Structures are given as structure tokens and as C-alpha cells.
Amino acid sequence: MTKKIKVGIWGIGRAGWSMHTNEIGSYADKFEIVAACDIEPDRVKMMVDRFKCNGYTDGDAFLADPEIELVSVAVRSPEHTAYALQALTAGKFVFIEKPIALCYADALKLKDAAEKYPGKLFCRHNRRFEPAFQHIMEIMKSGLLGEVYEIKLCRHGYDRRNDWQTIIDCGGGQLNNWGPHLIDHALQFLESPVKEIWRDLKKIAAVGDAEDHLKVILKGENGRVVDIEISGGVALPSPVYTVYGTRGSLISTNEQDLQLKYLDPNQNLVEITAKRESPPLTNYFGSGETLKWRRNTIMVEPSSGYTDPANIWAPLYESIRNGKTFPIKIEEAVEVVRVAEMIRKGSGFESR
């Protein structure tokens, strides 16, 4: 019989109320919400009414609840690190929302805590489980596109947003919102340590003081480039994924289908050399060889079986109950924060 993990949700905002609770509901055989904590009593009451759980407005009392095994940290971004450390000290398992920290120094505190409390801290980089990301990684590793040299990642929209995630003092801005997800994707796609970073952050449509449009280009030591665009100020969105390889390309506009154009895998490219003499007056572009192209549009169906970012709860359960290795390493999450800090410092937008 499956032994459920008893969860306390700390922070009843968009993430805690909608995302975490609904995702846990998809794994009701493995997780049970037994407590909730928020500084706003009406939100606590909503949780108590909905889940018949214990409710708290005091964090110390919440952490003292013996029923809670796992604390899901869903408070505002500037508080993620401190609350996670507090929960670890209280002896709980901890599932920390992104960004795990707003600065590299705090991320290193979490890394130290993970070493002090082994097997207790888990990072909610749930977009690692997106099926399109998983499937594209599989295609890249298959060699179908040849040597991949550039990848573009876009999350575009247009919104005159005015909530706390548009305010620097609250930890707002797209670098802290969508940034951790796509930086994490980029580092996985790079398959190499970061060698160079170019960045540009702007405020376009949002009404706070934090950036709502960012463009970041990461170049790995292996020469591969990942181009990231996250924007709340783009009315006509670009493809979500674009992959360029030496034998073909891939795009996905909707994360439901993958469009590919690639050279026939059976075609061996013969060695040719550049010529200095004048080209002929007809057929003067290219070498004259016939390239056998293949075009294909396929549904997003990774062999991993992941169908949704919420799938992160399955390996979380296996890690806590059965000691299996969690697929997102603390070192990877810390590197996301380090890269984000480098982007921030070179952007003109400063965290406060």
C-alpha cells in the first residue's frame, strides 16, 4: 500500500493555491495536504475549508506541526531561501519554488544546507518535465540534426501586468519569473559550462519598475549558443523552440508538434573544397550536389513518458519514499542562480 507524503503548503498565493494544490491533486494516491500557512487569515481559511487541513498564520507553529513531512515553499521570491532553510532546520523535507534564491550567495547557503541535510531539499524546476523539452533533447541526442550549434527559446506575450512580480523590491521581473525555467533549459541544452553571456533587459508593457522583456545569449565552452527571449511586450510570438544543426533544423510553435527538416540519414556528404576561380554563369550557387531532404511533423511524445510539468511530483515521491535520485540536482539549481546573477549585474536592472 502506498504511504502518502503529508504536505504543508507555506504561502497561499497563485503558486500555492492553484499550482501546488492542483498538482498534488493529480497525485492524490501519493500526497496529502495536511496543513497550510499564510500571513492572510482568509487565505488560510480557504485552504482549511477546501482540504480540511490544519491552518496557520504563524510560521513557527506551522513548522511545529508533527503531521507535516514535506513543506512546499510557495511564498514570495525574496523569502524562498530563508523559509526553506527554516523548514530544513525544523526537520522537514523541503520542496522549494523557483527562483530558489535571488542571489548566488543565498543559493550557496541552500547548497550547504543540502549537504547538511542530505536527501531533504528538492528544487521545483518543474519545467524540466515539459514534454516538448524532453522530446527535443531526445532528438538532439539522436544525431538526426547533426551537430547542434544554436537553439532559440522564446516565451512571448503582451500584458500590461501590475502585480508584485513587476516590482524589483518584491523580487519581480521576468529574470526571476520565467528566467529560472528557461535558464535551466538553456544549461541543459548547452551540455557545456557557460563561457560567454550577452544580455539586454527592458521594461516594455508592465507598469512596475522591473524588466518584462529580456534577451540573453549564452555561449558554451563547446561553442554551442542558446538564445533566450522572455517577454511580456511581444504581440506576435516567435516559435517556442528553434534548433539549428549541421544536418537539419527543428521548430515548435505550440509545444504540441515538432516540425523538422533534415538530411536523409543515409546520405553521406562527400568532401568538397572551395574554389577560387569564377563560378559558372548558371547554377552558380552551391556545389552542385543533390541534397536529399526529409520533412516531418510529429506530435510531442517523449519516450520519457512525461506529459506535463506537474510530473515532477512523481520523482519527488520516489526520492522521499524510496531513496531514488531526484533528477534535478541542487548544483544545477545553484548554477541557474549564478547565471541569473551574472545577467542581472550586466543588465542595468539591480536587485534591491
Secondary structure as GFF3:
##gff-version 3
##sequence-region A 1 352
A	DSSP	beta_strand	5	10	.	.	.	ID=ss1
A	DSSP	pi_helix	14	20	.	.	.	ID=ss2
A	DSSP	alpha_helix	21	25	.	.	.	ID=ss3
A	DSSP	beta_strand	31	37	.	.	.	ID=ss4
A	DSSP	alpha_helix	41	51	.	.	.	ID=ss5
A	DSSP	beta_strand	54	56	.	.	.	ID=ss6
A	DSSP	alpha_helix	59	63	.	.	.	ID=ss7
A	DSSP	beta_strand	70	73	.	.	.	ID=ss8
A	DSSP	three_ten_helix	77	79	.	.	.	ID=ss9
A	DSSP	alpha_helix	80	89	.	.	.	ID=ss10
A	DSSP	beta_strand	93	96	.	.	.	ID=ss11
A	DSSP	alpha_helix	104	116	.	.	.	ID=ss12
A	DSSP	beta_strand	121	123	.	.	.	ID=ss13
A	DSSP	three_ten_helix	126	129	.	.	.	ID=ss14
A	DSSP	alpha_helix	131	142	.	.	.	ID=ss15
A	DSSP	beta_strand	148	156	.	.	.	ID=ss16
A	DSSP	three_ten_helix	164	166	.	.	.	ID=ss17
A	DSSP	three_ten_helix	168	170	.	.	.	ID=ss18
A	DSSP	alpha_helix	179	190	.	.	.	ID=ss19
A	DSSP	beta_strand	194	202	.	.	.	ID=ss20
A	DSSP	beta_strand	213	220	.	.	.	ID=ss21
A	DSSP	beta_strand	225	231	.	.	.	ID=ss22
A	DSSP	beta_strand	241	245	.	.	.	ID=ss23
A	DSSP	beta_strand	248	252	.	.	.	ID=ss24
A	DSSP	beta_strand	257	263	.	.	.	ID=ss25
A	DSSP	beta_strand	293	299	.	.	.	ID=ss26
A	DSSP	three_ten_helix	309	312	.	.	.	ID=ss27
A	DSSP	alpha_helix	313	322	.	.	.	ID=ss28
A	DSSP	alpha_helix	330	345	.	.	.	ID=ss29
###
